Amino acid sequence: MAKYRVLAVDDEMSSNKKLFENLFKGDPDFSMGLAETWSEYNKERLRAFDAILLDVNLDHWGKTLQDAFKIVEGERPVVLVSQYWEEI
């Protein structure tokens, strides 16, 4: 069983799913969960994870980064990620 569970949150998961899945591939200390919809990213589900990889652009869900942080409420580390850093 993994020591650490990480949740990847992305509104364009189809473009990044393989990247997230391969991030800790082969490392038994980590397991990866994926939130592909806004409804999958909720307080109840977050309790099962130790850290979050959070896409900074949640435009396809009609949500802001502030909306996403309200759910986390500072309970665990959040790492901001994006495939569009040049556009931020």
URQUIVEN-V607743 format. One record per pair of residues at least 24 apart in sequence whose ideal C-beta (glycine too) atoms are under 7 Angstrom apart, sorted by the first residue. I is the first residue (numbers start at 0). J is the second residue. Records with the same first field share a line. If there is no record, write none. Layout:
# URQUIVEN-V607743
I = J / J
This chain:
# URQUIVEN-V607743
1 = 27 / 28 / 29 / 30
2 = 28
3 = 28 / 29 / 49 / 50
4 = 30 / 32 / 47 / 48 / 49
5 = 29 / 31 / 48 / 49 / 50 / 52
6 = 32 / 34 / 45 / 48 / 51
7 = 31 / 33 / 34 / 52
8 = 34 / 40 / 51 / 52 / 53 / 54 / 67
9 = 54
10 = 54 / 57 / 58 / 59 / 60
11 = 59
14 = 82
15 = 82
19 = 52
37 = 62
40 = 70
41 = 70
42 = 70
45 = 70 / 71
48 = 75
49 = 75
50 = 75 / 76 / 78
51 = 75 / 77
52 = 78 / 80
53 = 77 / 78 / 79 / 80
54 = 80 / 81
55 = 79 / 81 / 87
56 = 81 / 83
